[in-house]
Amino acid sequence: MVRNYLKIALRNLWKNRLFSGLNMGGMGVGIAAVGLMSLYVIHELSYDRFHANADRIVRVVHHASWPGGSLNLAPTSARFADALKSEYPAIEKTVRFHPEGGGQITYKDKKLDEPAILFADPSVFEVFSFPFLYGNPATALTRPQTIVLTKTLAEKLFGDAARAVGQTVTFSNNFPNQVTGVIDDLPANSHLQFSALRALPANYTSGWQNFELYTYLLLNKGTDHKALESRLGSFYPNYLKSEMGELNYRMALQPITSIHLESHLDYEISPNGNLRTIYTFAVVAALILLIAGINYVNLYTVRAVARTREVGVRKAIGSRRGQLIGQFLTESMLMAVLSCGLGLILANMVLALFNELAGTNLALTQYGWLPTILVVLAFTVLLGLVSGLYPALLMSGFRPVVALKGRISSPLGGGLFRQSLVVFQFVAAVVLIACSWVIYRQIGYALHKDLGFNKDQVLTFHLDSDDVRKQVQALKNELRKSPLIEQVAAASNPIGNNNIGDNGMFFEQNGAISNTAQVVQTFSVDADYLPTLEINLLEGRNFRESASDGPGVVLVNQALVRQMGWQRPLGKRVKYFVNKDVSFEAQVVGVVSDFHTYSLQHKIQPLVLQMPAPTEKDNLYVRVRPDQATEALAYIRAVYKTFDPSADLTFHFLDENFSRQYQAEQKQAHVLLSFTVLAVLISCLGLFGLAAFAAEQRTKEIGVRKVLGASVASIVGLLSRDFLKLVLIAIVIASPLAWYATHRWLQDFAYRIEVEWWVLALTGLLTAGIALLTVSFQSIKAALTNPVNSLRSE
């Protein structure tokens, strides 16, 4: 019996090749898209869950606000860990990570530039599950100047990771570090990403307002982090208030498993994902599957109606209802098997491209062969039953006399239901097209917006050697001798990497320095910084490279002047702490125009520019002549070799620094655009199939109209009109939904475009045009058919 069912099913599939192909193609594409998106969503939700103590690890972060300002910081000062451990018995262990452990690492004749190295406390391996390949985790970082390498870095340095333990590597500051362990490479789903861990100096400390490292806590078993968080209110008055003054301060504890998707604080230790993006992608995946499912059911059921006479004949010669149900379910299951097989093939074909777009390294068997096979089998059975059960029950229930006459009404409750499904498909398509368009426009805006300085042709590089930093002025003079170099400046940080840093400072108000600290951005620049970046000096003067300028003078930006309400900012006093015991009082000598140090997700913050100490001049900014960057880079390397023959410079262009901050949005845009194209394609496949069925059902009518003199254009209009009405209804429904969705997404940017009405109008016109092209193909084909053949059709 089953063999007979399969034989008839294959014959029907071959007989209706167009509809079968549309069904399998649409569902196959949908399955591939949903499979890939599901892998991505599961991967994002799995971050940091591999740690054995994942349910007990939290990160300390803090928030504060005051009139005119606020802070929301992931890093804390070095002193938080010990103070928290001594105050709260619920804390079993603490771990601190300092991000400034990287640099040029040397072993014999090998030199590697490794920025992704962290300093860490010895307790790191008691809290986190980083599997050791070689060495003892209990003692790996207990001694000063020791280092634990990841497997990949160990192999780069020593060829064989097994040879690493006991070897000595040297950093550019000439500190030797003994390798005491090798751990396995970190999984991709870890928010902590590093190539090595160095021992944080014993008893390392700094001022309370020097927020420079990241503090993690291992809580005692059974401790509720929210309950502990509610008891942290006394920490600020006991430890911070004396330095920071009156603030609305709140400390929070973040479970480690929530950091990647739910934490969006300033100075995150690594780029995080976004839970809203995951929800968006999950919804998009569900929409695509739903669109494909609607096509599948629509096309399957309209073809089933065409087989009413077949059902009548079968019943007349004795077929029972159960046999008819078995026949229809066999056909639907066969279609489901073929569709799922096609979906798996498509997913495997585009997996590499998807990984490149999403920045992941996923595999179809990411979670093992058996779970993958079971999920595919379950989905196949479900798809076959859902798509085939209703038509099977409907068709098998027809009375033979009625079925033989072919007088069966439209399935699924009539044409209205089917039209509603088509409207839903195109509502989803319009929303996705509008969202993709707005995301690309916002990214283009961010990449080309005036940042308050000229970022073009400006490169930066780090000065690893302390000896070179003491000779910065001589290095700058040598570089300026070439016509390839326009300007050179030194600073403590490159901008555009979203890691400048904040500091608490006390500013003069009403003739006296306030007792309440204001948290502002700070970094050090020399006198050549403003002309090199072409930043406008609005009031006062620039720094002077002389003994008279030093810790006692600062420049501020317009945002700080506005926040402080200064009418005459020149001469105002600023007090700041270098450490817990040493403070300086400086005077404002100039006001610069606002310029972006961070990407456009961040509002321009109050900024204080200071003169750098010799050891702080560790980043050089060089403006090179346009179209001569290659020659300029070669010249810079050659000049630098005369100051540090062993150096291997790594250059970063400022425009690339800023554009790199939008990589997450760009990946999101690429993935969303890809799935938008799929959604539109699947919707059009369904529309194409329904148009073909409508033309087939009205074959005789078309023939009669042509005999009576109807033109091709009028017949095309007749067949297209009903479908275009549905698309126009979808556009009207989708426009406010698209506006709301894009408006919410843009809230992540402090500087953003507006969603104008014409964007939605053009989206609607584009969708209508695509739908018209899809329907017109079948309509024109039907209109051009010879009326003699049309009138002969049965």
N, C-alpha and C positions, 0 to 999 in steps of 0.2 A: 504493500500500500504506500509506504513512504517513498519507495522508488518511483512509483507512478506519480505521486505528488511532485517529486523533484523534477521528473521529466516534463510534466505539464508546466511547472513553474519556469523552467529554463526556456521552454517554447514561448511562453507569454513574454518573458523578458526580451527575448530576441525579436519577437513580433513587434513589440513596442520599444524599439531601441532608443528612440529619442527620449521618451519619458523615463525609461530605465536609466539612461545615461545621466539625465538631469538630476534624477533622484540620488543616484550613487555619487555623482560629482558634488552636489551641494552638501549632502550629509558627510561625505568623506572629508571635504574641506573643513566643515564644521567640527568634526571629530578631531582632526589634526590640530586645529586652532585651540580647541578646548583642552586637549591633552597637553600641549606645550604650555598653555597658560596655567593649567593646574599644577604642572611641575614647578613652574616659577613661583606660584603662590605658596605651595608647600615648602619650597626652599626658603622663601623669605620668612615664613612663620617658624622655621626651625632654628633660627639664630640662637647660638649660645646654649642650646639645650643639651649639648654633648657633655658638658661639665657634670661630674658626679654630684657636685654640690649646687647645681644650678638653682634649685628651689630655695637656697639659703644665702646666695650672694646678692648683695645690693651695692649700688654706687651712690656715693654722697654727692648731691648737687645742691645749689642754693639759689634763692631768688630774693631780691630786695627792691624796694621802690622808695622814692622820696619826691618831693615836689620838683617836677621838671625832669625826672630821670628814673631809670630802673636798670637792674641787671638780672640776667638769667643765665647762670654759668654752670658748665659741666666741671671745670677744674676747681680745685680748692687750694689752700695753702698747705705747706708741708706739715704744719703743726696740728691740723685737724685730726689726723689718725690717732696720735697718742692721746689727745684730749678726749676724743670720743671713747676710746678703749678704757680710759681710766674712769670716765663718768658713768658708763652704761654697761653693767655686767652681762647684758644680753648679747654683747658683741664678743665672739670667740677669737677672731683674728682680724687684722687689717693688712691691706696691701696698697702700696702707692706705686704709680707709674709716672715717670717723668719723660716727656717726649723728646728731650734734647740729647739723646744718647747717640745719634747717628753722626756720620761723617765719612771721611775717607779711611778705609781700613786696609792695613798693609800686612802681608805675610811674605817674607823674603822678597822676591821680585814681583809679587802680585799686588796690585792696588785696585781696590773696588770702592766705588762710591755707594755707600749704603745709608740712605737717610732714615730708613724704617727700623731704627734700633731704639729701644726704650731702656731707661734705667728702671729697676724694680727692687722692691724689698725682698729679703731672703724667703719670706713666707709665701711668695707667689705660687710655689708648686704645692703648698699645702692647701691652698684655697682653690686654685684652678687646675683643671685636668689637662695638662699639656704632656702627652706621653713621652717619656724619656727613652731614647734609643741607647745612649751611652752616658755614663756618669751617675752620680748619686743626687737625686733631687733634694734630699734633706740638707746637704752641705754645699750645693752647687754655687749659691750666691752669698754664702755666709762670710767669705773673706773679701776685702777690698780688691778692686781691679780684677774681678773675675767676670767671665762672660759665658753665656749659654747660647749656642748657635742653633738655628733650624737646620734640618738636613740639607736643604738646597744650598744655603750659604756655606755650610761645612764642605760640601762637595766642590763648590766654586773655589774655595781657598785651598783645600787639601787633596782634592781628587777623590778621596775615600773618606766618608764621614767617620768611619771607625778609627781613623788616625788622628782625629781632631783633639780628643781629650789630652790635656797636658801640654799642648802647643801654646805658643804665645803670639798674639797679634798686637799690632800697634795702631793707634788712632792718630789722626793728624795733629792732635795736641801733644803727641809724643808720650801719651800714657800707655804703657804696656798692659795688656789684659790677658790673663791666662784662661784658656778654654777649659771649663770644668764640666761641660755636659753638651749633649746634642739631643734636641727634641725633634719629633716628627713635624713636618710642615703643618702649619695651622690650616684647619678646614676653611673653606670659603665662607661658611656660615658662622663666622666668629667676628664680632664687632671689634675685637682686639686683633690687629694685624701687625706683625713685626717679623723681622728676619733674625733678630737676636735680642737677648736681654742682658744688660750689664748690671752689676751690683750697685745699687744706690748707696752712696757713702754712708757709713754708720753715723747715726744721730744727725742725719741731714735735716736742717730746719731753715726757716726763712720767716719773714714778717707775715703777720696774719692777713694782710691785704695783698700779698704776693701770690695771686692765684695762678699757679704754674704747673701743678701736677694733678693726677686723678686718684681719688681715694675710694677703695672698695672695702666692704665689710663682709666677713663671714659670720652670720648670726648663729646663735645656739639653736640646736634642733627644737622645733616646736615654736620658735619665736615668730610672731606676726610682725612683719616689717611696718605695717600701718600703725599698729599699737606702739611700736618703738618710735616711729616718726612723731606720733602725737606727744611724746615725752621730750622732744628735742628743743622745746621752747626756751629752756633755761640756758641753752648753749650760747646764744648771742649776747645776752647781758653779762654772762660770766667771762667770756673770752674776747669778744669782738667789739663790744660797744665802746670801750675806752679808746679805740683807734678810729672806728667808723662813725661814731656819734649816733644821733637819733635816726633810725631807719625802720621801715616796715620790713622786717627780715623774716625769711622762712627757709628752713633747711628741709630737703626732701630726700627720701631713699628710693632709688629706682631698682626694681628687680632686674637682674642682668638680662633675663629673657625678653624684657620689654624695651631695652635701650635701642636696638636697631630700628624698630618701626615707630616707636612712640616718643623718642627723645629728640627734640629739635632745639637744643640750647646753643648758646654761643660757645665756640671753641670745643666742639665735640672731638674726641680722640681720633675718630675716623668718620668718613662720610656715612650717613645713615640712610636707611630707606624711609618709607612713609606708609603708615597704615592706611591712609586714605587712598594712596596709589594702589595698594593691594586690593582694597575694596573695589576700586574702580576697575582694575583688571579682572577681578572675579565677576563683577557685573557684566563687563564687556564679553567675557568668555561665556557667561550664561546667556546673554543676548544672542551671541552667534549660534550657540547650540539651539536656542529657541527658534531663531530664524530658520536654521537648517531643518529643525523638526517641523516647523510650520510648512515649509516647502514639501517636505517628505510626506506629511499627512495629506496636504492639499492635493498634490499630484497623484498620490496613491488612491485617494478616494474618488477623484474625478475619473480616473481610469477604471476604477471598480464599477462606477455607474454605467460605463460603456459596456460592461459585461453582463448586464441584466438578462439579456436574452440567453446568454450562455448558462446562467444560473437557472433560468426557466426550463431549458432543455434538459439539464442535468436532473432537476427535480422531477420532470415529467417522465424520465426513464428510470426513476427509482432511487436517485441519490438521497441519502439521509442528511439531515442538517449537520450532524457531527462530521460527516465526510466533507461537506462544503467548508465548514469552519477549519478543518484540518488542511484543506487545499489552500485556503487564503492565508492561514498562518504560516504554512510552509513557504509560500511565496514571500511573505513579509520577512520571515527569518532569513531566507536566502538573500534578500536585498540587504538586510542588516549585516549579515556576514560579509558580503561583498563591500558594503560601505565602510565597515570597520577595518577590513583589510586594506582598502584604499586609503583610509585615514592614517593608518599606521605607516604605510609606505610614504605618504606625503609628509608626515611628521618627521620621519627619519631623514627625508631628503632635505628639509629646510631647517633641521635642528641646528646645524652649524651656523646658518645665517641668523637664526633666532638668538643663539648664544652671543653672537657678535653684537646684535642690536640691544639685547638686554644686559650685556656685560656679565654673563653667567657662564658656567661650565656644566650644563645639565646633560643627562643621558636618559634615554627612554627607560632604561632599566636601573634608574637611580636608586630605587629601593628594592632591587632584586628581581629576578625573573619571575618567581612564583607570584608575588603580589601583582606584578604587571599583568601577567596572564589572567589571573583571577578577576582583576578589574575589567579587562577587555572583554572577557567572557560574560561577566555580569551585565556590562553595558550593552553588549550585543543582544543578549536575551531580552533585556528590558526594552531596547529599541524595537526589536522584532515584535514583541507583544503589544507595546503601546501603539505602534503604527498599524498593526494588522488586526488587532482584536476587534476594534469598532467596525471597520468595514466587513470583517468576517461575520460578526453577529448581525449586522444590518442586512448584508446581501443574502445570507443563509435563511433569513426570516421571510423573504419575499414569497408570496403565493405564486405558484407556477403560471397561472393564467395572466396575472398582472405582469409578471416578469417577461413572459413571452411577447406581450404587447409593447414592452419597453416604456411603460408609462410610470416610471419611478421618479419621484421628486428628488431634487438635489439633496445629497447627503449632508450630514453635519448640521441639520436644522435649516438648510437652505443656503442661498447665495450670500445672505447678509452675514452669516458667521464667517464664511470664507473671505468675504471682503474685509471684515474686521481684522482678520489675521494678516491680510496684505497690508492694511493701514498700519498695523503694529510693526511689521517688518520695516516699513519705510520711515516710521517715526524713529526707530532705533538707528537707521542708516543716516538720517538727517542730523540727529544729535551727534553721532560719531564723526561725521564730516565736519560739522561746525567746531567741535572740540579740537580735532586735529588741526584745523586751520588756525584757530586762536592760539594754540600752543606754539605752533611754528612762528606766528607773528610776534608773540611775546619773546621767544628766544632770539629772533632777529632784532627786536627792539633792544634787548639786553646786550647783544653783541655789538651794536652800533651806536648806543646812546653815548652822548658826551659825558665823560666821567669826571670832568673838572680838571683834567690834565691830558697831555698828549701821550698816549700809550704806544703809538706807532714807532717801530724801529728802536725800542728801548729794551735792552736785555739786562738781566741781573745774573750774578754768579757769587758763590760763597767763598770767602777767604778762610780756608781751613787753618792756615798757619798763623800763630801768634806773632811770629817775627814779621810776616808780611803786613799784618794789621798795624804794626808800629811804623811801617814805611808807606802808609796809604798815600800820603801826599806826593811822595816821589813816584809811586806807581801811577797816580793820576796824571802827573806831569809828563811821564813817558808816553802814556796812551794818547794824550792830547797832541803829541808831535805829528801824528799821522792825519792826513786829510780825510781818512776814512771815519775818524771819530769826531763827533760834533760836541758832545758834552760828557763829563764823568762826575759822578757823585758817590758818596759813601753813606751808608745807613745801617741801622741795626737789624732791619727786616726788609724782605721784599714784600710789596703789597700785592693784593689780588689772590692771596692764598687763604684768606679768611682766618688768619692766625696772628694778627698783630698783637693782641693782648690788651687787657684793661688794668687800670691801677686806681686806687683810691687817693684822691687829692683834696686838699682844703683850699678854698678860694676866698679872696677878699670880698666881703659884702658890707656896705655901709661903713667903710673905713676900717673894718677889723676882719681878720681871717676867721671864717666860720668854724665852729666846732664839729660840724657835720661833714663827713667826707662825701664827695661826689665821685662816682666811678666813671672814668673817661678812658678813651683810647690813648695810649702813649707809645711813641717810639722815637728813636734818636736819628737825626739827620744832620749832615754838615751843611756848610754855607752854599755848596753847589747844587743842593737837592732841588730847590725851587726852580732855578733856571734850566736844569737838566730835564725836569718833567714839565716845564712850562706852566707852573702853578702861579696864579696871580697873587701878588702881595697887595692887599687892599689898604692897610694902614701900617705906619711905623716902618721898621727896617727888617732886613734879613739878618741871619747870624753872621758873625765875623770870625774868620779864622785867625783869632788872636788870643792872647792870654786873658783879655778882658771878658771874653764870652766863655761860659762853661755852665756849671750847674745853676748859676744865678740868673740865667735868662731863658725864656721860653717863647715859642710862637703858639698861637691858638687859632682855631678855625671859626668860621661864622656861627656854626651850630653851637659851639660852647659860649660864644658871646650872647647869642639869643637865649640860651638856657639860663645863664647867669643874670640876664637883664642888664648887662653893662652898657651904659651910654658912652662912656669913654674907657675903653678896655686898656689902652696903653698905660703902663705903669702899675696896673693891678698886680697884687701879690698872690703867689701860689706857694703852698707848702706841701711837701711830699716826703715820705719816708723811703730811704734807701734800704734799710733793714729796721728791725724793731727798736734799735737804739739811736740810729743816725738819721737825721732829717735835714732837708735843705729848704730854704725860702728863696723863690725865684721871682722875677719880675717879667710881666708880659711886655715884649718889645715890638711885636708885630702881629698882625691879623692876616691870615691867608684865606682865600676863597675856599668854599667847601669843595672837597674832592673825595671820590670814592676810594677807600682802602679795601673795601669788601665788595662782594657781588651785589647785584640789585635786589636780591632777596632781603638785604639788610638796609635799613635806613642809615644815612650818614650820621655818625655819632659825634658828640663833642670830642675834640682831639687836641692833645697837647704835644707839640714837637719840642724835643730837647736836643742840646748839643751832645754828641756821643763822646764817651771816654775812648782813649786809644784802642782798648780791647773790644769796644762795641762796634767799631768800624769793620764789621765782618761781612758786609754785603756791598758789592759795587754795582752801581747803575751806570750803564753806558748807552748813550744815544749814538747810533751808527748812521751813516749816510744811506738814504734809500737806494735799493737795488744793488747794494754792495755789501750785504750782510755776510756773505761767505768769505770775502776777502778780509772784512773787519774781524771776524771770528778768528781767522788764521793769525792776523796781526796781534790780537789780544793774547792768544796762546803763546805766541813767540815772546812778547814782552813779559808776560807773567813768568815764563820759564827762567828769565834772568833774575827774578826775585825768589822763585822757589822751583828749582830744576826738577823736583820729584812730583810736582803737582799735576793733576789731571782734571782740568776744569769741566764743569757741567753748566751749560748756559740755559737760562729760562727767559723767554720773551714775555713782557708784561701782558700783551694782549692774549697770549696763550694761558697765562695764570688766571686771568678773569674768565676766559671762555671755559676753562676746565671746571669752574664752579657750577656750570650749567649742564654738566654731563648727565646728571640724573634726569633732568628735564628733557634733555635731548634723547636719551634712551627711551624715556617714557613716550616722547613724541613719535619716535621711530616705531616702537611697538604698537602704539595706538593707531598710527597711520596704516601699518600693515594689516591690523585687524579691522580697521575701517574699510579698507579695500576688499577684504574678505567678506565683510557683512554686506557691502553693496553688491559684490559679485553674486553671493548666495541669493540675495533678494531678487536680483535681476534674473537669475536662473529660474526661480519660482515664477516670476512674472512672465518670463518667456514661455514656460510650460503652460501656464494658464491661458496665455494668449493663443498658443498653438491649439489648445483644447477648445477654446471659444471659437476659433476660426474653423476648426473641424466640425463642431456642432452646428455651425451656421453655413455650411457649405452650400446647401440648396438655396438658402436665402440670398447668398452672395451671387449665385448663378442667376436667379430670377432678377435681382436688381441690375445686373450687368445687361441682361437681355432687354430690360426696360430702359436702358440708356444711362445707368449710373456710371460716373467716372471713377477712375482708380483712386483719386484723392478723396472722393466722398466715401468710398468703402473703407479706405484707410482710417478716415476720421470716425466712421461708424464703429469700427472695431477697437480703436484706440481710446475713444472718448471715455468709456466707463472706467478703464484702468487709470487714465490721467486724473479723473475725479478723485479716485482713491489716493493717489500720490499727493494731490493738492490738499486734501483733508489731512494727510500725514504731516505735510509741511506746516500747516496751521497749528496742529497739536504740538509738533516738535520744537517750534521756534522758542516759546517761553521756557521749555525744558532745557534747550541748548544754552539759552542766555543764563539761566540759573547755574548750570553745571560749570560753564566757563568762568562765570563771575566768582564762584567759590574757589576754583583752581587758582585764579589770579591773586587771591588774597595772600598767597605765600610770598608774593613779591611786594616789597615796599615801593618800588617804582614799576608801574605796569601800564599797559595799553588800556584803552576803553573798548568795550565790545559794542561797536556801532551797529545801527539797524541794517546797514547795507551788507554787513558780513552775513547776517542771517538770510537776507534777501538773496544774495548770490548763492548761498548754500542751497536754498530752496530751488533756485533756477537750475543749478547744476544737477540736483537730484531729479528734477522734472525732465531735464534734457536726457539724462541717462535712461530714465524710465521710458521716455518717448522713443529713443533709439531701440531699446529692447523690444517694445511692443510693435513698433513700426515694421521691423524685419518680418515678423509673421503676418502682419496686416497687409503689407505690400505683396508678399508671396501669395496670400489668399486672393487679393484683388486682381492679380495678374493671371490667375488660373483661368483656363478656357472655360466659359460658361457651359459648354456642351458636356465637358467632363464633370463639372459641378452638379448639373442637373441629373446626370446618370448615377451619382453616388448614392449609396445606401447607408 
